[in-house]
Amino acid sequence: MSSQETIRAWKDEEYRAGLSDAQRAALPAHPAGLIELSDDDLDAVAGGLPRQGGTLFGGSCQIWTLGCCPEE
């Protein structure tokens, strides 16, 4: 498989689905790592945490928003 075909297989899900089992097995790992994350994985990242204490970072609204906290 050429470099262009490999890159296309990484980027194009429909193209990748059309490859044979042997071709998909021969694809090298995507250099960026996982292409999709599960909801559980996304919930575990800091950006997935619920708001606490009035701001995304916790603590006082007065510090982060100059006292202009949105009403919840």
C-alpha positions as CSV (number, residue, x, y, z in Angstrom):
1,M,0.0,0.0,0.0
2,S,1.4,3.4,-0.9
3,S,1.9,6.2,1.5
4,Q,-1.0,8.1,0.0
5,E,-3.3,5.1,0.3
6,T,-2.2,4.7,4.0
7,I,-3.0,8.3,4.8
8,R,-6.3,8.1,3.0
9,A,-7.2,5.0,5.0
10,W,-6.4,6.9,8.2
11,K,-8.5,9.9,7.3
12,D,-11.4,8.3,5.3
13,E,-13.5,5.9,7.3
14,E,-15.5,4.8,4.2
15,Y,-12.3,4.1,2.2
16,R,-10.9,2.2,5.2
17,A,-14.1,0.1,5.4
18,G,-13.7,-0.9,1.8
19,L,-10.2,-2.4,2.4
20,S,-9.8,-6.1,2.8
21,D,-9.2,-7.6,6.2
22,A,-5.6,-8.2,5.3
23,Q,-5.1,-4.6,4.1
24,R,-6.6,-3.2,7.3
25,A,-4.4,-5.5,9.4
26,A,-1.3,-4.2,7.5
27,L,-2.1,-0.6,8.2
28,P,0.4,1.0,10.5
29,A,-0.9,2.7,13.7
30,H,-2.1,6.2,13.1
31,P,0.7,8.6,14.2
32,A,-1.7,10.8,16.2
33,G,-2.8,7.8,18.3
34,L,-6.5,7.1,19.0
35,I,-8.9,8.5,16.4
36,E,-11.9,8.5,18.6
37,L,-12.4,8.6,22.4
38,S,-15.1,7.0,24.3
39,D,-17.5,9.0,26.5
40,D,-15.9,7.5,29.6
41,D,-12.5,8.7,28.3
42,L,-13.8,12.2,27.6
43,D,-15.5,12.4,31.1
44,A,-12.1,11.7,32.7
45,V,-10.3,14.8,31.2
46,A,-10.3,18.1,33.0
47,G,-12.4,19.8,30.4
48,G,-15.1,17.2,31.0
49,L,-15.6,18.0,34.7
50,P,-18.7,19.7,35.8
51,R,-18.5,23.4,36.8
52,Q,-17.8,23.9,40.5
53,G,-17.8,27.0,42.6
54,G,-19.1,29.2,39.8
55,T,-16.3,28.8,37.3
56,L,-14.9,26.1,35.1
57,F,-11.8,26.0,37.3
58,G,-13.5,26.1,40.7
59,G,-12.9,28.9,43.1
60,S,-14.4,32.4,43.1
61,C,-16.3,34.0,40.2
62,Q,-14.9,37.3,41.5
63,I,-11.4,36.3,40.5
64,W,-12.0,34.8,37.0
65,T,-14.9,37.0,35.7
66,L,-14.5,40.2,37.6
67,G,-17.7,39.6,39.5
68,C,-19.8,38.9,36.3
69,C,-20.8,35.3,37.0
70,P,-23.6,34.0,34.8
71,E,-26.7,33.1,36.8
72,E,-27.2,29.3,37.1
